[in-house]
Amino acid sequence: MKTIISAIFFSICLCSSFALPINVDSIFLWGNQPDSIPGIFGKGLISVEDRYEYGVAISPGYDEIFYTATQPGDGLMVMRKNDNGTWQAPVTANLRRDNSPEQEAFYTPDGKKIFFSSDVNDTTRLWYSVKEKTGWSTAKILESPINDNWVFWATFTGSNTMYYTNINAFKIYRSDPVDGIYKEVVYSGISFGIHPSVAKDESYILFDYKGDIYVSFKDENDIWMDPVKPGELINTPYTESCPSLSPDERYIFFSRYNDLNGKSDIYRVRSSMVINSRS
């Protein structure tokens, strides 16, 4: 197991909320390493040594980042960009306003809502918050048949179709909005996998299964084809999981469990390295 370089600003990032003089390049880039090779995302700031990090979501305006950090960590974290271009240190999101455990937040395409997972009576359900002038509203549980099951990890197409994980079935399901309400749920037709991240045009979908990242493409009949692995650049002897896309879909983020004590860091790579795996 590789030892990751000790985190810079470790105590500051975990304990402070004041603005840090962080240039955007220090978050989205890493030295001279080409983005065709997976590299650690936000090393020492988001990806911290000996901690689990996963589930990156970046706002359409690239001025806010949600991710999940645990052991140590308080679950759903958020970083925000100030008007002067600096970034605030990560803080616990606390969208429910009651310090309940939260994880795995994802934006709707317009950035006006954010969906995340949180427990209700020891069972994980989907919640959402609405963007307001002063920040995010106090979260509400999603009123939908989606929440009739144990569910998490909801992502969206450009038309707001939701793809999510039905944990009871351990498969990916979907729901189309009707007048803004998710009234029905259907099985996606993807034969296996969890943690979906779907392209806005619904031409491909990423997910993980048994420690590897997969991608599936739509055929000419709008049916999901058999999933394929992107290759050894993405899938290594370590576990890889929890893929997500940047708003412009140029980059893919995923977790690789090669940190200390088998924990995960978040990696970023150019999406073409995965999409080009289509045969």
GIZI-V241252 format. One record per residue. SS is DSSP state (hx for helix, st for strand, lp for the rest). PSI is psi in whole degrees, -180 to 180 (* if undefined). NEAR is the number of other ideal C-beta (glycine too) atoms within 8 Angstrom. Layout:
SS|PSI|NEAR + SS|PSI|NEAR
//
This chain:
lp|133|5 + lp|147|4 + lp|122|5 + lp|141|12 + lp|138|7 + lp|141|6 + lp|134|11 + lp|142|7 + lp|25|10 + hx|-54|11 + hx|-32|6 + hx|-46|9 + hx|-34|13 + hx|-28|10 + hx|-10|5 + lp|157|7 + lp|8|5 + lp|165|6 + st|135|8 + st|146|10 + lp|68|5 + lp|119|9 + lp|146|6 + lp|-31|10 + hx|-29|6 + hx|-15|8 + hx|-45|12 + hx|-17|6 + lp|168|7 + lp|94|7 + lp|-138|4 + lp|10|3 + lp|128|7 + lp|149|5 + lp|6|10 + lp|-7|7 + lp|129|8 + lp|131|9 + st|156|10 + st|134|11 + lp|123|15 + lp|47|10 + st|128|13 + lp|-6|12 + lp|-52|14 + lp|-52|15 + st|102|13 + lp|142|13 + lp|138|11 + lp|45|7 + lp|149|12 + st|127|11 + st|139|14 + st|170|12 + st|59|14 + st|135|12 + st|125|12 + st|136|9 + lp|153|11 + lp|-28|8 + lp|3|6 + lp|37|8 + lp|10|6 + st|142|10 + st|127|11 + st|146|15 + st|169|14 + st|135|15 + st|129|13 + st|160|10 + lp|66|6 + lp|159|5 + lp|161|12 + st|19|8 + st|-127|12 + st|125|16 + st|158|14 + st|141|12 + st|141|12 + st|145|8 + st|132|11 + lp|166|9 + lp|-26|3 + lp|6|4 + lp|-7|7 + lp|164|10 + st|140|12 + st|153|13 + lp|153|13 + lp|141|12 + st|160|9 + st|134|8 + lp|-48|13 + lp|53|9 + lp|-26|14 + lp|-13|11 + lp|18|6 + lp|15|5 + lp|24|4 + lp|148|7 + lp|132|7 + st|153|15 + st|162|13 + st|71|11 + st|142|16 + st|138|14 + st|149|13 + lp|160|10 + lp|-32|10 + lp|-4|6 + lp|7|9 + lp|-14|6 + st|152|10 + st|131|14 + st|146|12 + st|173|18 + st|141|13 + st|153|13 + st|146|9 + st|116|8 + lp|47|4 + lp|19|4 + st|131|7 + st|132|10 + st|169|13 + st|138|15 + st|167|15 + st|154|11 + st|155|13 + st|138|8 + st|127|9 + st|171|7 + lp|-35|2 + lp|3|3 + st|-153|3 + st|140|10 + lp|162|8 + lp|130|7 + lp|151|14 + st|149|8 + st|142|9 + lp|123|12 + lp|100|5 + lp|153|11 + hx|-18|9 + hx|-43|15 + hx|11|11 + hx|-11|4 + lp|175|9 + lp|114|9 + st|158|16 + st|175|12 + st|80|14 + st|125|13 + st|169|11 + st|145|13 + lp|177|12 + lp|-20|8 + lp|15|5 + lp|14|9 + lp|131|12 + st|130|13 + st|135|15 + st|170|16 + st|121|13 + st|105|13 + lp|-33|11 + lp|-42|6 + lp|-15|8 + lp|45|7 + st|170|12 + st|129|14 + st|171|15 + st|161|12 + st|131|15 + lp|135|8 + lp|138|10 + st|112|8 + lp|38|4 + lp|4|4 + st|137|8 + lp|90|13 + lp|-24|7 + lp|154|8 + lp|146|10 + st|154|7 + st|136|7 + lp|-24|12 + lp|-7|6 + lp|127|13 + lp|-24|6 + lp|167|6 + lp|160|13 + st|178|12 + st|62|11 + st|153|16 + st|114|12 + st|142|13 + lp|151|10 + lp|-35|8 + lp|4|6 + lp|26|10 + lp|-23|6 + st|161|11 + st|138|15 + st|151|14 + st|179|16 + st|160|15 + st|124|10 + lp|43|4 + lp|9|8 + st|154|9 + st|140|15 + st|160|13 + st|142|15 + st|144|12 + st|156|9 + st|141|9 + lp|-174|8 + lp|-16|3 + lp|14|4 + lp|30|5 + lp|140|7 + st|129|10 + lp|170|8 + lp|133|5 + lp|149|13 + st|155|10 + st|137|11 + lp|-20|12 + lp|178|7 + lp|-18|5 + lp|-36|9 + lp|-52|14 + lp|117|10 + lp|-178|8 + lp|-18|2 + lp|167|8 + lp|134|7 + st|139|14 + st|176|13 + st|58|10 + st|149|13 + st|162|13 + st|147|12 + lp|160|10 + lp|-35|9 + lp|1|5 + lp|19|9 + lp|-20|6 + st|149|12 + st|136|15 + st|145|12 + st|165|16 + st|138|14 + st|129|12 + lp|63|11 + lp|18|10 + lp|180|13 + hx|142|9 + hx|29|5 + hx|16|6 + lp|175|11 + lp|143|13 + st|159|14 + st|134|16 + st|156|12 + st|142|12 + st|154|16 + st|133|9 + lp|-26|12 + hx|-25|7 + hx|-20|12 + hx|-46|13 + hx|-32|9 + lp|-4|6 + lp|-4|10 + lp|129|8 + lp|*|3
//
